[in-house]
Amino acid sequence: MTQSAFRAQLLTFNGDPAQSSNAAVFNEDGLLIVEDGHVVAAGVYAALASQLAPGTHVEEMRDKLIVPGFIDTHIHYPQTDMIASPAPGLLPWLETYTFPIERRFTDPAYARDTASFFVDELLASGTTTALVYCTVHKESADALFTRSEARNLRMVVGKVLMDRNCPEFLRDTAQSGYDDSAELIGRWHNRGRQMYALTPRFALTSTEAQLEACGVLAGKHPDIFIQSHVAENHDEVKWVADLFPGHRSYLDIYDGWFHPPFRAAATPTGFRARASPRRAATENAQHVRVREQAQHDRERVREVNGVRHAHGAFAEQVVRDRFAARRVPVEHPLGVLEFEQRVRQPTFG
């Protein structure tokens, strides 16, 4: 047994801070004891010092703060090379930057290189767990899982599902998306610290047949995650309402396909394109005020166990030698901000 110890300020948690005001525990003079790479004790130094094995070196870090690894609840690793690319809105940003860069992940070497860099930068920023979007290519998920496993991180990863309203070179089908996702679940879910997330990009890029296929997989694997996007801007919300008439709200589309007790069924020839089972119940709800919809959605998220939402925001990671920095203006509800954009130097082409 190899033991090491760190004397520092400690911030730990014994519960969910969102549920309890006593969940956070701060020790001004704390001790963290590690054995063979695993934390075995953390708390007040005076209470734990007697547990140290003879000869254990205690690293003095009393002017530092040690915290658990950070959890990033929403991140796209394929966007590593296009961080902070400017656009007037989400939809043109996808067309101009995101979709072209995601096309490059057909190259396994590019996927492996990006995954390696991405995982290294997560660790450099103290992030040890993340919910990650890949591209439509299953190889992009394999590349990230492989690198994460090698670093013993906990990654919740999903191949993106898109069978409409995207370039042909990034389009799958309800059946191929189902097959690829099922293959990745079998290969990676609960393998060590790796976990899988079904990942319809957002309602705009999935037909009802694909959402149904996703519901089938969710029913077969009740312990996997589901991640997607909802209501990021007004143009998107309007388009979703046109594509999915009869739904009370954007969130209601996902609620209908993914939340038990409903689980979709596949026909012998594949997944049938039909309306969500929620639609019939909401045909007469077209005149519900927007404010009432938003309040209902917030209540719905609270009442469904395990559903959480993550708000997107601009963030800057501390990055090193493979980034070149420049100042870029960014439109923000509070005005035009400037921040340092760091762009990875391209490795290929």
CORQUI-V470305 format. One record per pair of residues at least 6 apart in sequence whose C-alpha atoms are under 8 Angstrom apart, sorted by the first residue. I is the first residue (numbers start at 1). J is the second residue. Records with the same first field share a line. If there is no record, write none. Layout:
I=J, J
This chain:
1=35, 36
2=35, 36
3=33, 34, 35, 36, 53, 56
4=33, 34, 35, 56, 57, 58
5=31, 32, 33, 34, 52, 56, 57, 58, 59
6=31, 32, 33, 58, 59, 60, 61
7=29, 30, 31, 32, 45, 58, 59, 60, 61, 62
8=28, 29, 30, 31, 32, 60, 61, 62, 63, 64, 65, 66
9=26, 27, 28, 29, 30, 31, 61, 62, 63, 64, 65, 66
10=25, 26, 27, 28, 29, 30, 31, 32, 42, 43, 65, 66, 67
11=24, 25, 26, 27, 65, 66, 67, 68
12=24, 25, 26, 67, 68
13=23, 24, 25
14=23, 24, 25
15=22, 23, 24
16=23
17=23, 24
27=43, 44
28=44
29=44, 45, 62
30=42, 43, 44, 45
31=41, 42, 43, 44, 45, 48, 49
32=39, 40, 41, 42, 43
33=39, 40, 41, 42, 52
34=40, 41
41=48
42=48
69=126, 127, 128, 129
70=126, 127, 128, 129
71=127, 128, 129, 130
72=127, 129, 130, 131
73=130, 131, 132, 310
74=130, 131, 132, 133, 310, 312
75=130, 131, 132, 133
76=132, 133, 134
77=114, 115, 118, 132, 133, 134
78=101, 102, 105, 114, 133, 134, 135
79=98, 101, 102
80=114, 118, 344
81=101, 343, 344, 346
82=97, 98, 101, 343
83=341, 342, 343
84=341
85=93, 97
86=93, 330
87=93
89=233
90=232, 233, 236
91=236
99=166, 167, 170
102=135, 170
103=169, 170
104=110, 111
105=111, 135, 137, 139, 140
106=137, 139, 140
108=139, 140, 143
110=348
111=139, 140, 143, 144
112=140, 143, 144, 147
113=347
115=143, 144, 147
116=144, 147
119=144, 147, 148
121=317, 318, 319
122=128
124=318, 319
125=317, 318
128=153, 154
129=153, 154, 155, 156
130=154, 155, 156
131=155, 156, 157, 197
132=155, 156, 157, 158
133=157, 158, 159, 160, 199
134=140, 141, 157, 158, 159, 160
135=141, 159, 160
136=159, 160, 161, 162, 170, 171, 172
137=159, 160, 170
138=159, 180, 181, 184
140=159
141=157, 158, 159, 184
142=184
144=157
145=155, 157, 188, 194
148=154, 155, 194
149=192, 193, 194
152=193
153=193, 194
154=193, 194, 195
155=193, 194, 195
156=194, 195, 196, 197, 225
157=194, 195, 196, 197
158=181, 196, 197, 198, 199
159=181, 197, 198, 199
160=198, 199, 200, 201
161=172, 177, 199, 200, 201, 205, 206, 210
162=170, 171, 172, 173, 177, 200, 201, 205, 206
163=171, 172, 173, 174, 205, 206, 207, 210
164=171, 204, 205, 206, 207
165=204, 205, 206
166=205
173=210
174=207, 209, 210, 211, 213, 271
175=210, 213, 270, 271
177=210
178=210, 213, 214, 217
181=198
182=217
184=196
185=196
188=194, 195, 196
189=195, 196, 224
190=196
195=224
196=224, 225
197=224, 225, 226, 227
198=214, 218, 224, 225, 226, 227
199=226, 227, 228
200=206, 211, 214, 227, 228
201=228, 229
202=228, 229, 230
203=229, 230, 240, 253
204=236, 239, 240, 243
207=273
208=273, 274, 275, 276
209=271, 272, 273, 274
210=271, 273
211=257
212=257, 264, 265, 271, 272
213=264, 265, 266, 271
214=258
215=257, 258, 263, 264
216=263, 264, 265, 266
218=224, 226, 258, 263
219=263, 264
230=250, 251
231=237, 250
237=250
240=250
241=247, 249, 250
244=253
245=279
246=279, 280, 282, 283, 284, 285, 286
247=253, 278, 279, 282, 283, 285, 286
248=282, 285, 286, 288, 293
249=293, 297
251=297
252=278, 297
253=276, 278
255=278
256=262, 276, 277, 278, 279
257=263, 264, 276, 277, 278
265=271
266=272
301=307, 308
316=340, 341
319=342
322=343, 344, 345
323=342, 343, 344, 345
324=342, 343, 344, 345
325=340, 341, 342, 343
326=340, 341, 342
327=338, 339, 340, 341
328=338, 339, 340, 341
329=336, 337, 338, 339
330=336, 337, 338, 339
331=337
